[in-house]
Amino acid sequence: MVRFASRQKQAFALLNQGEFIMSAQIVYQRSAGLTEKETHYCPGCTHGIIHKLVAETLVELDVLDRAIAIAPVGCAVFAYEYFNCDAQEAAHGRAPAVATGIKRVLPDRIVFTYQGDGDLASIGMAEIVHAAMRGENITVIFVNNGIYGMTGGQMAPTTLVGQRTTTSPYGRQIAGQGHPIRVSEMLATLEGPAYIARVSVHTIPRLNAAKRSIKRAFQMQIEQKGFSMVEVLSTCPTNWGVSPVEALHWLERNMIPVNPLGVFKDIEGRA
């Protein structure tokens, strides 16, 4: 993307003189924290935006060369191809355990997991709870779109009451299926975590706020303060059955009232 420095009148004057000169300055380019690999995500999915925020944060904190990503099973299963740092694939739900092992063996590395709600809040619930309880000095990026995206749109632990999925065609019912789990609120009750926040990327202001929280979470790890997690509300237009634009509005209307944004725990007392 370039910004043309010459003004219109100057350009026409130069053209009349047969000496058109154009100066250009790069104002935006792909983060060095991302590879050039094209992502596989569906149109309108906000995984790509979240990748961008994480990658930019690693570069800005000057830790990209010692970062290690833990990729999950789920939509982000190929995350190791997109982050321009070392990475390790983990079995379904076991990313916090793998991250714990790597961080304990290589304590100078910046270790983070990147997990969806099916991976983290279902099969991996015990893993994330105990990693947080122990205060493991890792960072977790938890992407919550309220549905199983990769495997066909089944109901997830975070699916909203009344939300239709392939396994709840009449909508999630409290009787028999219970309420959605609010992971951030739950983990914030534990003694171990240093920082827990929930953000969203459905508007530019929210995107900017999300980046600040992600940077704060990584800073906690750099300063060896303990476990940190940022839950990012995300869209899934394909399995929600709406357009990418409508998905952003649906998230704001339906997900945020149930999953309020904000900081749920910060051991340094910042809001």
Secondary structure, 3 states (H helix, E strand, C coil): CEEECCCHHHHHHHHHCCCCCCCEEECCCCCCCECCCCCCCCCCCCHHHHHHHHHHHHHHCCCHHHEEEEECCCCCCCHHHCECCEEEECCCCCHHHHHHHHHHHCCCCEEEEEEEHHHHHHHCHHHHHHHHHHCCCCEEEEEECCECCCCCCCECCCCCECCCECCECCCECHHHHCCCCCHHHHHHCCCCCCEEEEEECCCHHHHHHHHHHHHHHHHHHHCCCCCEEEEEECCCHHHHCCCHHHHHHHHHHHHHHHCCCEEEEECCCCC
